[in-house]
Amino acid sequence: MQVWNDYLAENKERFLNELLDLLRIPSVSADSHYKNDVAKCAEAVKENLLKSGCDKAEICPTDGHPIVYAERMIDPNAPTVLVYGHYDVQPADPLELWTSGPFDPQIRDGKIYARGACDDKGQMFMHVKALEVMHQTNTLTCNVKFMIEGEEEVGSSNLGIFLENNKEKLKADIVLVSDTSMISMEHPSIETGLRGLAYMEVEVTGPNRDLHSGVYGGAVANPINTLCKMIASLHDENNHITIPAFYDKVQDLTLAERDALNSAPFDLVEYKKDLQVNDVWGEKGYTTLERTGTRPTLDVNGIWGGYTGEGAKTVLPSKAFAKISMRLVPHQNSDEIAQIFQKHFESIAPASVQVKVTPHHGGEPVVTATDSVAYKAASEAIKTAFAKDPIPTRGGGSIPIIALFEKVLGLKTVLMGFGLDNDNIHSPNEKYDVANFYKGIETLPYFHKYYAEMSR
């Protein structure tokens, strides 16, 4: 609508500066040193929601970081949209690989560079500003509730409890989430599924202390060597995961579903060029799009042990560690996968070492319907804003809480993201295109308009 475009044009610089202020707050949920900054960010989100038109907003304490709840209620007979997002961010390490400071947002070549620019402050803030656009132009057609959490990057462990205890407060008709990506601005898309997650930490212990590698090397097992062998055994020559029963509940796509998935625009040459790799890697018999969206994976996210400082130290270490994550697909269950991983990893350890496996957090895979009113409203909104129909895709990432929305609140979710796969989320130099930020603010009001119309 022209009135929305006019208001956005008049206020776009302010919208951007308000986002930059939010990005300056180092709300790293995984590091206790940033606890006060996480709380500060929650307050900033609350104030922005009130300024943008919410009737009320509050900070809801949890056993971890707080949740920000807000609402703008216009009509008890109108549909209610529950907007979910998160204000916490990943750690910025390694800092030396950032071109500019992770919490000193910079705009270069039309892109915002900062930790959280895309994941998820930039995308969450689009909803805040979209509300302002509709509120100030008197065009809001839905009741809107916001639930913005501070623990998504550490597994949302307290959000499930919050859902159970606040079912009436969170009563809505649909959950709307922008914490995902689209193919490109030229090829807009809507994600119709997300993979689940099981995240583990393993510890391998050999001797009771670090040893001289000359005196003891060759006679005592090196935990790092052993850990590397154990990890290597988790994939076979076809990059198939070797853990017994791992694939038991994986349901293969039909040929028609695979064809539809692979019909999405994808340039393998450009993909490899962007990543500066000579070839792709993955489970034999599947395309890159299938591997990243519809197949389970197992990856080492970190590995350490022994001496890693400057110079040389000839040590045979006492311990070695690794963090391992598994992305899951329907109908795998994160608790079951964690259990069979632990059982298998302990079983393959040689007698020369001891193994400890610690589960961290997990989440369930989800698939969303493409024939629902909410999906049709999202599709129509993108078609209006981009002048082309969106392409349904499957996302490779995980948002642990999505499955709980349906289980606890009985609500379906629409995944309406505006990020790009090359936005470097979780990596140094995370970015978010300014054009995508504005396009999201332009598009989201259409969702509310069409959802209200189609719900009558």
C-alpha positions, 0 to 999 in steps of 0.5 A: 500500500502506498501509505506504508511505502510513504511512511517507510520512506519518511522514516527509513534512516531512523529505522536503520539507526535504531537497529544499529543501536540494538546491534551495539549491545553485545547480548551474547547468551552463551557467555555469562560475562555478558549477562548484564548486556543481555538484560540491557538488550531486553530492556531496549527491545521492550522500549522499542516495542512500546514506541512502535505502538504496543499497548503494553510490554514487559520483561518476563524473568526466567531461570536464565535470560529474560523474555520480552512480551508485548502486545497490540490488541485492536479487536477481539474478533480479529485474528491474532498473530504471535511474532517470535524472535530472539535478541540474543546472539552467538559469540563473536569469536574468533575476533581477529577475523572480523573486518570491523568490530562485531558490536560496532555495526558498520555499513559497507556496500549496502550491508550491515556488518555486526553480530546479530545483524541477520540472526536475529536482531535485524529480522526481529526488528523488521516486525517491530517497525512493521507494527509501527508502520501499520499503527501510525497509518491506522491500517493494522488488521490483526491483533499482534503479540510479541515473544522475543527471547534471549536464549535461542542461541543456547537452546531455548531451555526456559522458553518451553516452561514459559509457554506452559505457564502462559498459555492464555497470554500467548493465545493466538491463531498463528506464529510468525517467525523471521529467523530464516533465509530466502534464496535471493531478492530475485528469487524470494522463497518461504521455508516450509521446514527446519531440521532438528538438533542434538548437540553433544560434548565428548571428553576422552581421558587417557593418563591421569596427567599430561605426559612427556611425549618422548618418555611415554609416546608409543606406550600410552594412548594419546586421547587426541589421536583416539578421539580423532579416530573415533570421530572419523569412524562416525562416517563411512566412505559414502559419508553415511553416518555409521551410528546404529539405528540413526536412520531408522525413523528417517523418511525418504522424500518421494521422487516428486518431492525431490524433483520439486526441491531441486527445481529451486534456483541453485548455481553449484559453481557460484556456491563453490566459488562463494565458499572458495572450495574446490568441491562439495561434500556430503552423503552419496546419492543426494544433491546439495539442496537435499543434503542441506534441507532434507538429510540428517548430518553429524558435524564436529563443531569444535575440538581441542586438547593438549598444547595449542599455544605459541611455539612447541611443547612436546606433551602427550595430553591427558584429555581431549574434547569435542563438541558434536552436533547432529541435524535431524529430519522428520521423524527423528527425535532429539532425545532418542538420537542423543541416547543412541549417539552416547551409547555408540560413542562409548561402545567404540572407545578402546580400553586405553581411554575413558569416555564421557558424553554430555548432551547439551540441548536439542530441538525437533524437526518441523515441516509446515503446511503449504495449504494453510491460510497463514501460508497462503497469506505469506505467499500472497504478501511476498508476491505483492512486494516482490512481484513474483510467487515465492518458492517453497524451500526446506531450511537446513538450520534449527529453531528448537522452539518451533515444534513446541509452539504446536505441542504446547500452544497448538499453533502452526508457524509460518517461516517468513525470513528475509536473510540470505544463506551467505549472511555469515550467521554464526561466523565472523563478518555476519551481515544483513543487506539494508535492502532486505531489512527494508523489504521485510518492513515493506512485506510484513504488513501485507501478511497481516492484511491478507491473513485478516482477509483470508481468515474471515 
